[in-house]
Amino acid sequence: MTRTLKCLCLFALAGVLAACSSTPPPPDWQMAARISLDRAAQAWLQGNDRVAEAEMQRARRELRSTGQPALLARAELHACAARVAALQPGVCPAFDALAADAAPAEQAYARYLKGQAIEADRAWLPPAQRQPVAEVADPLSRLVAAGARLQAGQITPAEVALAVDTASAQGWRRPLLAWLGVQREQALQAGRTDEAARLQRRMDLVTTR
């Protein structure tokens, strides 16, 4: 078979597959917003505020084009979740400004991020936020779950260690520093000064550029 014939066959096959597909491609704004949200979260976790803010603004522009405040509210929660993963307070003023138009699931998740979830919220939470921290597969979701437990005063030393390992494996400077700080404080409170010193050396290494 000649190269030209092979190309024609490939194009024909692609046409058949496209004709057989009953699922239309997602709209451009949806793909663009998703990509920018993911890039914003990754940049923020790595400590790159400039890139994080630029990507978040792109995502907001795409979502505003739909005229649906509920979608923008969901995006703001995505950004706030990354902050909870790095042990920053779960307050989310950008979401609060849109909360009146947010769906029940988003409102429940916002309370969860603040450490104010009620029993009725559980059914609305994502599966990862209904599991034990150790069973959460996604690294960011795992850190969010651990952060929410810390805010609620329910974190265990084993979960802190898991959060440290998770952030370290992903190379996420911001949450790694935060969780190492928690682990160091636990060591100091237990009188394990050698362990605290070792953890401080890790923190110093992370902050070295």
C-alpha positions as CSV (number, residue, x, y, z in Angstrom):
1,M,0.0,0.0,0.0
2,T,1.4,3.4,-1.0
3,R,1.9,6.2,1.5
4,T,-0.9,8.2,-0.2
5,L,-3.3,5.3,0.0
6,K,-2.5,4.8,3.6
7,C,-3.3,8.5,4.3
8,L,-6.6,8.3,2.4
9,C,-7.5,5.2,4.5
10,L,-6.7,7.0,7.7
11,F,-8.8,10.0,6.7
12,A,-11.7,7.7,5.7
13,L,-11.5,5.9,9.0
14,A,-11.4,9.2,10.9
15,G,-14.6,10.3,9.0
16,V,-16.4,7.1,9.9
17,L,-15.5,7.4,13.6
18,A,-16.6,11.0,13.6
19,A,-19.9,10.0,11.9
20,C,-20.5,7.2,14.4
21,S,-19.9,9.4,17.4
22,S,-23.1,10.7,19.0
23,T,-21.3,12.9,21.6
24,P,-20.6,16.4,20.4
25,P,-17.3,18.0,21.3
26,P,-17.4,20.3,24.4
27,P,-17.6,24.0,23.6
28,D,-14.4,25.9,23.4
29,W,-15.1,28.0,26.5
30,Q,-15.5,24.8,28.6
31,M,-12.1,23.4,27.5
32,A,-10.3,26.7,27.9
33,A,-11.7,27.3,31.3
34,R,-10.9,23.8,32.5
35,I,-7.3,24.1,31.3
36,S,-6.8,27.5,32.8
37,L,-8.3,26.4,36.2
38,D,-5.9,23.4,36.3
39,R,-2.9,25.6,35.4
40,A,-3.9,28.2,38.0
41,A,-4.1,25.6,40.7
42,Q,-0.8,24.0,39.7
43,A,1.0,27.3,39.6
44,W,-0.3,28.4,42.9
45,L,0.6,25.2,44.6
46,Q,4.1,25.5,43.2
47,G,4.4,29.1,44.5
48,N,4.1,30.9,41.2
49,D,1.5,33.6,42.0
50,R,1.9,35.6,38.8
51,V,1.1,32.6,36.5
52,A,-1.7,31.5,38.9
53,E,-3.4,34.8,38.8
54,A,-3.1,35.2,35.0
55,E,-4.6,31.7,34.4
56,M,-7.4,32.4,36.9
57,Q,-8.3,35.6,35.1
58,R,-8.5,33.7,31.8
59,A,-10.8,31.1,33.3
60,R,-13.0,33.8,34.7
61,R,-13.3,35.5,31.3
62,E,-14.3,32.2,29.7
63,L,-16.9,31.5,32.3
64,R,-18.4,35.0,32.3
65,S,-19.1,34.5,28.6
66,T,-21.8,32.0,29.5
67,G,-23.7,34.4,31.8
68,Q,-24.0,31.7,34.4
69,P,-22.8,32.8,37.8
70,A,-23.1,29.2,39.1
71,L,-20.2,28.2,36.8
72,L,-18.1,31.1,38.0
73,A,-18.9,30.2,41.6
74,R,-17.7,26.6,41.0
75,A,-14.4,28.0,39.6
76,E,-13.8,30.2,42.6
77,L,-14.3,27.2,44.9
78,H,-11.7,25.3,42.8
79,A,-9.2,28.1,43.6
80,C,-10.2,28.1,47.3
81,A,-9.7,24.4,47.6
82,A,-6.1,24.7,46.5
83,R,-5.6,27.2,49.3
84,V,-7.1,24.8,51.9
85,A,-4.7,22.2,50.7
86,A,-1.9,24.6,51.7
87,L,-3.6,25.3,55.0
88,Q,-4.8,28.8,54.2
89,P,-8.2,29.6,55.7
90,G,-11.1,28.2,53.8
91,V,-12.8,31.6,53.5
92,C,-13.6,32.4,49.9
93,P,-14.9,35.9,49.4
94,A,-15.0,35.6,45.6
95,F,-17.4,32.6,46.0
96,D,-19.4,34.4,48.7
97,A,-20.2,37.1,46.2
98,L,-21.8,34.5,43.9
99,A,-23.2,32.2,46.6
100,A,-26.8,33.2,46.0
101,D,-26.7,31.7,42.5
102,A,-24.6,28.7,43.5
103,A,-26.0,25.1,43.4
104,P,-26.6,23.2,46.7
105,A,-23.5,21.1,46.0
106,E,-21.3,24.2,45.7
107,Q,-22.8,25.7,48.8
108,A,-22.1,22.5,50.7
109,Y,-18.5,22.4,49.5
110,A,-18.0,26.0,50.5
111,R,-19.0,25.1,54.1
112,Y,-16.8,22.1,54.0
113,L,-13.8,24.2,53.0
114,K,-14.5,26.5,55.9
115,G,-14.7,23.6,58.3
116,Q,-18.4,24.3,58.8
117,A,-20.0,21.4,57.1
118,I,-23.2,20.0,58.5
119,E,-24.4,16.4,58.3
120,A,-26.8,17.2,55.5
121,D,-23.9,18.5,53.4
122,R,-22.3,15.0,53.2
123,A,-24.6,13.8,50.4
124,W,-23.6,16.9,48.3
125,L,-19.8,16.6,48.7
126,P,-17.6,15.0,46.0
127,P,-16.7,11.3,46.7
128,A,-13.2,12.2,47.7
129,Q,-14.4,14.4,50.5
130,R,-16.5,11.6,51.9
131,Q,-13.7,9.2,52.2
132,P,-10.9,8.8,54.8
133,V,-7.9,10.9,53.8
134,A,-5.7,7.8,53.2
135,E,-8.2,6.4,50.7
136,V,-8.4,9.5,48.5
137,A,-6.5,8.8,45.3
138,D,-6.2,12.2,43.7
139,P,-3.3,14.2,45.3
140,L,-5.0,17.6,45.4
141,S,-8.2,16.1,46.8
142,R,-6.3,14.3,49.4
143,L,-4.6,17.5,50.6
144,V,-7.9,19.3,50.6
145,A,-9.5,16.6,52.7
146,A,-6.5,16.7,55.1
147,G,-6.7,20.5,55.3
148,A,-10.4,20.4,56.1
149,R,-9.8,17.9,58.8
150,L,-7.1,20.1,60.3
151,Q,-9.5,23.1,60.3
152,A,-12.1,21.0,62.0
153,G,-9.5,19.9,64.7
154,Q,-9.7,16.2,63.6
155,I,-6.3,15.6,61.9
156,T,-4.1,12.8,63.1
157,P,-0.3,12.6,63.0
158,A,-0.5,9.8,60.3
159,E,-2.7,12.1,58.1
160,V,-0.2,15.0,58.5
161,A,2.6,12.7,57.5
162,L,0.6,11.6,54.5
163,A,-0.1,15.2,53.5
164,V,3.6,15.9,53.7
165,D,4.5,12.9,51.5
166,T,1.7,13.8,49.0
167,A,2.9,17.4,48.6
168,S,6.5,16.3,48.4
169,A,5.8,13.7,45.7
170,Q,4.0,16.4,43.5
171,G,6.7,19.0,44.1
172,W,4.1,21.5,45.5
173,R,6.2,23.9,47.5
174,R,3.4,25.8,49.1
175,P,1.5,23.0,50.7
176,L,4.7,21.1,51.5
177,L,6.0,24.0,53.6
178,A,2.7,24.3,55.4
179,W,2.4,20.7,56.2
180,L,6.0,20.4,57.2
181,G,5.4,23.3,59.6
182,V,2.5,21.3,61.2
183,Q,4.6,18.2,61.5
184,R,7.5,20.2,63.0
185,E,5.1,21.8,65.6
186,Q,3.8,18.3,66.5
187,A,7.4,17.2,67.0
188,L,8.2,20.2,69.3
189,Q,5.1,19.6,71.4
190,A,6.1,16.0,71.9
191,G,9.7,17.0,72.9
192,R,11.3,15.4,69.8
193,T,13.7,18.2,69.2
194,D,15.9,16.2,66.8
195,E,12.9,15.5,64.6
196,A,11.9,19.1,64.7
197,A,15.4,20.2,63.6
198,R,15.3,17.6,60.7
199,L,11.9,19.0,59.6
200,Q,13.2,22.5,59.7
201,R,16.1,21.6,57.5
202,R,13.6,20.2,55.0
203,M,11.6,23.5,55.1
204,D,14.8,25.5,54.6
205,L,15.6,23.3,51.5
206,V,12.2,23.9,50.0
207,T,12.6,27.7,50.4
208,T,16.0,27.7,48.8
209,R,15.8,29.0,45.2
